[in-house]
Every structure is written in structure tokens, then in C-alpha cells.
Amino acid sequence: MHPEYTLASETRRRLLAGVAAECFDEFATWLWDRHYRPRTIERTIQSLAAWTDWITESGHAERDLVEKLAACVAAVRSRPQRKYQFGPNRETIGAARQYLRFLSDTGRGPIEAHNVAAEVPSLLLEFSAWLREHHGVTPATVTAYRPVVSEMIEELGKAPEAYTTGNIRDFALRRACRHGSATAKMTCTAVRAYLRFLGATQRIQPGMEKALPPVAAWSNPTVPRHLSTADLERLLSSVPHSGNGLRNRAILLILGRLGLRAGDVVNLRLVDIDFRAGSLAVTGKGRRRELLPLPQDVGDALLAYMRDERPRLAIPQLFLTFSPPPRPMSTQSLSGVVRRALDQANISAPTRGCHLLRHSAATSMLRSGATLAGVGAVLRHRRPGTTVKYAKADDLRLVAVAQPWPGVAPC
């Protein structure tokens, strides 16, 4: 047990009476070695004690640990979530999963299922593997498709031969009605990919994906939601240049100056930065790898973060989390950085995600005199038509070319 780690005598007594009696102290040391703070370790051990108490009280002591965790997950999900309720909760499940991972890492048991959840249908697993092997899609695409296909399997059944064009369309329509046009399009794309997989593996008649028509939507119907140039600069200057703000400042500058997507930023690696050449290698959609110029302020922010704040760990990704154990950031945590920065700068924004800064960077470049072709090159658009939507946000140039309404005197 690490000297900075303390545990109440009552919690220790509960642990000694449960299934984790033999090695909960080694579990605490394992957490410490992965850079967890003492207070976090204490809360994790307390939650572990709650799990061992539940095992004893619920009569699951004769099952193996994976089955015990699965039963606990089912129990937590089956009851309404209330604040300050007794019994196991999400923290309890998280601590139990960490404990199983510890047992697996230290060779104390052949436990592989430390991420116990609902049983994943075998068709869904096979579909995910088929996407990666035969279509070369990115893990983000697989992650986006899986909830749609999982819901489809749950509603229409695990027997593909029972699928008809009618129930496929009904499912897609029901799911699309709950969301906006973008999610509706993604739903239909995922369903078509799944039907194509079923046809390729001879589970259904090939070509059944053509029964699902595309979602009707206007192209670029609205003005891109963005920050004004003044608000963008105020946002970028609001993050501290020292302390824990170095990472967040570097992230915001990359988003606001280069207009990268959230997925581009979380996939950046240390080897992608060339300070001597002043360039940044970005692997975006379609696995296309392109070089972008590295502005001076972005390069300075990256250098300060890498030198003074980033943990010296053998992790290839550039941006890591602050919470232990250090690991690559996700797109959700990146959006959290943007939201907190907007709150800190007291900026009222039309949206609060990473794409807000991509739109703001493009609009700022146009208003500074850049051409649409130049903006498209920085944003790495494949088609010029994708960049045209930003012309609607350039109010100053639009005013200069606007024609008076016929038959009415101009204001």
C-alpha cells in the first residue's frame, strides 16, 4: 500500500469480508502506478467495497467475478436512478471493472471481459469486422454505425431472412424522425451498409439496400454558425499561457487557426509535428494524409504544452487527458474544452462544439481576403461546392454585390 493512500477502518473491514479481501491493497498500488490521485484511489476502493457488499448480500458469491459484475450491471440498470440512493451505482460498476482489469493485468485470473456490458449480437461483431476488412473504414465510422445497427437488430430481430423492404423502411423512418437531417442521413447510410453486408454474406438477397431511398434535404440551407472575428480572438486569448491551460490553449489555437475537425485533433501524433519545416501532418476523412502550414502562435503553444505540461509517456497521441491514467483524448473531451473556454470568455455562441471553431476559422479567413479556393485548401475539402457555403457568411462582400430589389427604392 502506498504511504499517501489511506482507508477508513470500516471500509477495510467490509473489504476483508468480501471477495477482494486478498488483494485490494495491491489494487490500490496498481491505481497509484497509473497516476491516480490519493483521493480518487480512496473513492475507488470505497466503491469496490460497495460491490463486494452487494455480492455477499445478493447471493452471487458462488459465481465467477465476470458473472457477478454482469449481474450487478443488470441490477443497476433495472432500477430508477436517484440521487443519494443506497446500493450499487455507476461508480460501483466502474470500480468493479477497474478491479477486474487489475486482476487480468497482474495475472491473478483469466479475466478478459473487464468491460462487461449487454451481450453484443454476433452479427454486429461480424459486420464491424467486415467494414474494417473489406471497406477500410475508420474506427470512428464503425462506432457511429454500431448503435444504429444494434437498434435495428433489436427491433427487427436476429434473423435477416425475416427482413422486408417494408419493415426496413419503417425502422429507418421511426429512427430518423427522432433526429435532425444529418443524423437521419447517417441512419440510412448505416442501414444500407448493414444490408450490403448481409447480401455479401448471402444472408439476404443482394441489392436489398436499394429499397431505402436517400433522405431529402437541401444542400447548405443555412449560414454556417460561427463566431465573429473579435469573439474568436477573445476566445483564443482567454486561455492562460501557463499552468493547466497550456494543453487547452494549444487545442483551441489548432481549431481556431487551422479549422481542424475534432477527429483530426484527437488523432494527431507527436511525429506529425515538424517544427523545423513549420508543418503539421493531418490524417482526415478517407485516411487522406495532408501537410498544413504551422502558424507561429500555434507552434509556440504546441511547444509550450509538450515541454511543460504533457506527461512524458510513450503514448503516440499528442493530446492526453488530465485525469489519471493519462490517455488519448476523445472527441467528447475535446468538445468539453471548447465549452469551458466559451463559458470562461463569457461568449454567447450559436453552438458549443469543436465545429463552431472550424466554421469560425473559415469565415475569418474569407473576411481577411482569402479566396474560397484557399479556404477549401486549408479545410481540406474534396469538392469546391463544399466551401461555397462559407460565402454566405461573408457579409461585407455580399453587401458590395447585392442588387436593389426591382421596383423599390433602396433604403
C-alpha positions in Angstrom: 0.0 0.0 0.0 1.4 3.4 -0.9 2.1 5.7 2.1 -0.1 8.5 0.8 -3.1 6.2 0.4 -5.4 6.0 3.5 -8.6 3.9 4.1 -11.2 4.1 6.8 -11.2 1.1 9.2 -14.9 0.3 8.5 -14.2 0.2 4.7 -11.2 -2.1 5.3 -13.4 -4.4 7.5 -16.0 -4.6 4.7 -13.3 -5.4 2.1 -11.7 -8.1 4.3 -15.2 -9.8 4.5 -15.7 -9.9 0.7 -14.3 -11.3 -2.5 -11.5 -8.7 -2.8 -10.0 -9.4 0.6 -6.7 -10.8 -0.6 -5.5 -8.1 -2.9 -7.3 -4.8 -2.6 -4.2 -3.2 -1.2 -2.3 -4.3 -4.3 -5.2 -2.9 -6.3 -4.6 0.5 -4.7 -0.9 0.4 -5.6 -1.8 -0.6 -9.1 -4.0 2.5 -9.3 -1.2 4.7 -7.9 1.2 3.4 -10.5 -1.2 4.6 -13.2 -1.1 8.2 -11.8 -4.5 8.2 -9.9 -4.6 10.7 -7.1 -4.9 9.6 -3.5 -8.5 10.9 -3.2 -9.5 9.1 -6.4 -8.0 5.9 -5.1 -9.9 6.2 -1.8 -13.2 6.7 -3.7 -12.5 3.8 -6.0 -11.7 1.4 -3.1 -14.9 2.6 -1.3 -16.9 1.8 -4.4 -15.2 -1.6 -4.6 -16.3 -2.3 -1.1 -19.9 -1.4 -2.1 -19.6 -4.0 -4.9 -18.3 -6.8 -2.6 -21.1 -6.0 -0.1 -23.7 -6.4 -2.9 -22.2 -9.7 -3.9 -22.5 -11.1 -0.4 -26.0 -9.7 0.2 -27.4 -10.7 -3.1 -26.3 -14.3 -3.1 -24.0 -14.2 -6.1 -20.9 -15.4 -4.2 -20.8 -18.7 -6.0 -20.5 -17.2 -9.5 -17.2 -16.1 -11.1 -16.3 -12.4 -11.0 -17.4 -11.6 -14.6 -20.8 -13.1 -13.9 -21.0 -11.1 -10.6 -20.3 -7.9 -12.5 -22.8 -8.7 -15.2 -25.4 -9.3 -12.5 -24.6 -6.0 -10.8 -24.8 -4.1 -14.1 -28.3 -5.6 -14.7 -29.4 -4.7 -11.2 -28.3 -1.1 -11.5 -29.9 -0.7 -14.9 -33.2 -2.2 -13.8 -33.9 0.4 -11.1 -34.6 4.1 -11.4 -31.6 6.4 -10.9 -32.0 8.6 -7.8 -29.5 10.8 -6.1 -28.0 9.6 -2.8 -29.7 6.1 -3.0 -28.3 3.1 -1.2 -26.8 0.2 -3.0 -24.6 -0.2 -6.1 -24.5 2.6 -8.7 -22.4 3.6 -11.7 -19.4 4.3 -9.6 -19.6 0.8 -8.1 -19.6 -0.7 -11.6 -16.7 1.4 -12.7 -14.7 0.4 -9.7 -15.5 -3.3 -10.3 -14.4 -3.1 -13.9 -11.1 -1.5 -12.8 -10.6 -4.3 -10.3 -11.2 -6.9 -13.0 -8.7 -5.1 -15.2 -6.2 -5.2 -12.4 -6.7 -8.9 -11.9 -6.2 -9.5 -15.6 -3.1 -7.3 -15.9 -1.4 -8.9 -12.9 -2.2 -12.5 -13.9 -4.4 -13.3 -11.0 -7.1 -14.8 -13.2 -8.0 -15.4 -16.9 -10.4 -12.5 -16.9 -10.7 -10.7 -20.3 -14.2 -9.3 -20.0 -13.4 -6.3 -17.8 -15.8 -4.1 -20.0 -18.8 -6.2 -19.2 -22.0 -4.8 -20.8 -25.0 -6.2 -22.6 -24.3 -9.1 -24.9 -23.2 -7.8 -28.3 -25.0 -9.7 -31.2 -22.7 -11.9 -33.2 -24.0 -10.3 -36.4 -23.0 -6.9 -35.2 -19.4 -8.1 -34.4 -19.1 -9.7 -37.8 -20.5 -6.6 -39.5 -17.9 -4.4 -37.7 -15.1 -6.7 -38.8 -16.4 -6.8 -42.4 -16.4 -2.9 -42.5 -12.8 -2.8 -41.4 -11.5 -5.6 -43.6 -13.4 -5.0 -46.8 -14.1 -1.3 -46.8 -11.1 0.0 -44.7 -13.4 2.3 -42.7 -12.0 4.2 -39.7 -12.9 3.1 -36.1 -14.9 6.3 -35.8 -17.2 5.2 -38.7 -17.7 1.8 -37.1 -18.5 3.4 -33.8 -21.1 5.6 -35.5 -22.8 2.7 -37.3 -22.9 0.3 -34.4 -25.7 1.9 -32.4 -27.9 2.1 -35.5 -27.4 -1.5 -36.5 -27.7 -2.7 -32.9 -31.1 -0.9 -32.6 -32.2 -2.4 -36.0 -31.3 -5.9 -34.8 -33.2 -5.4 -31.6 -36.3 -4.2 -33.4 -36.3 -6.4 -36.5 -34.8 -9.5 -34.9 -31.6 -11.5 -35.4 -33.0 -13.4 -38.4 -32.1 -11.4 -41.5 -34.3 -13.6 -43.7 -37.3 -12.1 -42.0 -36.4 -8.6 -43.1 -38.7 -7.0 -45.7 -38.5 -3.7 -47.5 -41.5 -2.5 -45.5 -40.1 -3.1 -42.0 -36.7 -1.8 -43.1 -38.2 1.5 -44.3 -40.4 1.7 -41.2 -37.4 1.3 -38.9 -35.4 3.9 -40.7 -38.3 6.3 -40.7 -39.0 5.9 -37.0 -35.4 6.5 -36.1 -34.9 9.4 -38.5 -38.0 11.2 -37.1 -36.3 11.4 -33.7 -33.3 13.4 -35.0 -32.3 16.1 -37.5 -31.5 15.6 -41.1 -27.8 14.9 -40.6 -28.5 12.0 -38.2 -31.3 10.8 -40.4 -28.8 10.6 -43.3 -26.3 8.7 -41.2 -29.0 6.3 -40.1 -29.9 5.4 -43.7 -26.2 5.1 -44.6 -25.6 2.7 -41.7 -28.7 0.6 -42.6 -27.6 0.4 -46.2 -24.1 -0.7 -45.2 -25.6 -3.4 -43.0 -27.9 -4.6 -45.7 -25.0 -4.7 -48.1 -23.0 -6.8 -45.6 -26.0 -9.2 -45.3 -26.2 -9.5 -49.1 -22.4 -10.0 -49.5 -22.5 -12.8 -46.9 -25.6 -14.4 -48.6 -27.9 -13.9 -45.6 -30.4 -11.9 -47.7 -31.0 -11.2 -51.4 -28.2 -8.9 -52.7 -29.3 -5.4 -53.6 -31.9 -5.0 -50.8 -30.2 -1.8 -49.7 -31.7 -0.1 -52.7 -35.1 -0.3 -51.1 -34.1 2.5 -48.7 -34.2 5.9 -50.5 -32.0 8.8 -49.6 -33.1 11.5 -47.1 -34.4 14.6 -48.8 -32.5 17.7 -47.6 -31.5 21.0 -49.1 -27.8 21.5 -49.8 -26.3 24.1 -47.5 -29.6 25.6 -46.5 -28.3 27.8 -43.7 -25.5 30.2 -43.0 -22.6 28.4 -41.2 -22.9 29.2 -37.5 -19.7 30.9 -36.4 -18.1 33.4 -34.0 -17.3 36.9 -35.1 -13.6 37.6 -35.6 -13.5 39.7 -32.4 -15.1 36.9 -30.4 -12.8 34.3 -31.9 -9.7 36.3 -30.9 -11.2 36.9 -27.4 -11.8 33.2 -27.0 -8.2 32.3 -28.1 -6.7 34.9 -25.7 -8.8 33.9 -22.7 -7.0 30.6 -22.0 -4.0 31.0 -19.6 -0.5 30.7 -21.1 0.7 28.7 -18.1 -0.4 26.0 -15.7 -3.1 23.5 -16.8 -4.1 25.9 -19.6 -1.2 25.0 -22.0 -3.0 22.0 -23.5 -6.3 23.7 -23.8 -4.7 26.8 -25.4 -2.9 24.6 -28.0 -6.2 22.8 -28.8 -8.2 26.0 -29.3 -5.5 27.5 -31.4 -5.3 24.5 -33.7 -9.1 24.5 -34.0 -9.4 28.3 -34.5 -6.5 28.9 -36.8 -6.4 25.7 -38.9 -10.1 24.7 -38.7 -9.3 21.0 -38.0 -12.1 18.6 -37.2 -12.3 17.2 -33.7 -11.3 13.7 -35.0 -8.3 15.3 -36.7 -7.1 16.8 -33.4 -7.5 13.7 -31.3 -5.6 11.6 -33.9 -2.7 14.0 -34.0 0.6 12.3 -33.0 3.9 13.6 -31.8 5.6 12.6 -35.1 3.0 14.7 -37.1 4.6 18.0 -36.0 7.7 19.2 -37.9 8.9 22.4 -36.1 11.9 22.8 -38.5 9.7 22.7 -41.6 6.8 24.6 -39.9 4.3 22.0 -40.9 1.6 19.7 -39.4 0.6 16.4 -41.0 -3.1 15.7 -40.6 -4.9 12.4 -41.4 -8.5 13.3 -42.0 -11.5 11.7 -43.7 -10.8 8.8 -46.0 -7.4 8.3 -44.3 -6.0 11.1 -46.5 -2.8 12.5 -45.1 -2.0 16.1 -45.9 0.5 18.8 -44.8 -0.7 22.1 -43.4 1.4 25.1 -42.6 2.0 25.6 -38.8 1.3 29.2 -37.8 3.7 30.8 -35.4 1.3 31.1 -32.4 0.1 27.5 -32.9 3.7 26.2 -33.0 4.6 28.2 -29.8 1.5 26.8 -28.0 2.3 23.3 -29.0 5.9 23.6 -28.0 5.0 25.0 -24.5 2.5 22.2 -24.0 4.9 19.5 -25.0 7.7 20.9 -23.0 6.0 21.9 -19.7 2.7 20.1 -19.4 2.4 16.9 -21.4 3.3 13.8 -19.4 6.5 12.1 -20.6 4.8 8.8 -21.6 5.3 6.5 -24.6 1.9 7.4 -26.0 2.0 8.4 -29.7 -1.1 10.7 -29.5 -0.3 14.4 -28.9 -3.1 15.4 -26.6 -3.7 13.4 -23.4 -6.2 13.7 -20.6 -5.5 15.3 -17.2 -7.5 12.7 -15.3 -5.5 9.6 -14.4 -4.4 7.4 -16.0 -3.2 9.7 -18.8 -4.7 8.5 -22.1 -5.5 10.0 -25.5 -8.4 12.5 -25.5 -11.7 11.7 -27.1 -13.8 14.0 -29.3 -16.2 14.4 -26.4 -13.5 15.7 -24.1 -12.3 18.0 -26.8 -15.8 19.5 -27.1 -15.7 20.0 -23.3 -12.6 22.1 -23.7 -14.4 24.3 -26.2 -17.5 24.6 -24.0 -15.5 25.6 -20.9 -13.4 28.1 -22.8 -16.6 29.8 -24.2 -18.0 30.0 -20.6 -14.7 31.4 -19.3 -14.7 34.1 -22.0 -18.4 34.8 -21.4 -19.2 34.4 -25.1 -22.7 33.6 -26.3 -22.2 31.2 -29.2 -24.7 29.7 -31.6 -23.3 26.2 -31.0 -20.8 25.0 -28.4 -18.8 22.3 -30.1 -15.5 21.9 -32.0 -17.1 22.5 -35.4 -18.0 26.1 -34.3 -14.3 26.9 -34.4 -13.9 25.3 -37.9 -16.7 27.5 -39.3 -15.2 30.5 -37.4 -11.8 29.9 -38.9 -13.1 29.6 -42.4 -15.3 32.8 -42.1 -12.4 34.7 -40.5 -10.1 33.7 -43.4 -12.7 34.9 -46.0 -13.2 38.2 -44.3 -9.4 38.7 -44.2 -9.3 38.5 -48.0 -8.6 34.8 -48.6 -10.2 33.1 -51.7 -12.7 30.3 -51.5 -10.1 28.0 -53.1 -7.6 29.0 -50.4 -10.1 28.3 -47.6 -11.0 25.0 -49.2 -7.3 24.0 -49.3 -6.9 24.7 -45.6 -10.1 22.9 -44.7 -9.1 20.0 -47.0 -12.4 19.9 -48.9 -12.5 17.5 -51.8 -15.1 19.5 -53.8 -15.3 23.3 -54.2 -19.0 23.1 -53.7 -18.4 22.2 -50.0 -16.6 25.5 -49.5 -19.2 27.7 -51.2 -21.4 27.7 -48.1 -18.9 30.0 -46.3 -19.5 32.7 -48.9 -22.9 33.3 -47.3 -21.2 34.2 -44.0 -19.0 36.9 -45.6 -21.5 39.8 -45.0 -19.1 42.6 -46.2 -18.6 41.2 -49.6 -22.2 40.2 -50.0 -23.3 43.8 -49.3 -21.0 45.0 -52.0 -22.5 42.9 -54.7 -26.2 42.9 -53.6 -28.6 44.4 -56.1 -31.6 46.6 -55.2 -34.9 44.9 -55.3 -36.6 45.8 -58.6 -39.3 48.5 -58.4 -38.5 49.5 -54.8 -36.3 52.4 -53.8 -33.2 51.3 -51.9 -33.1 52.0 -48.2 
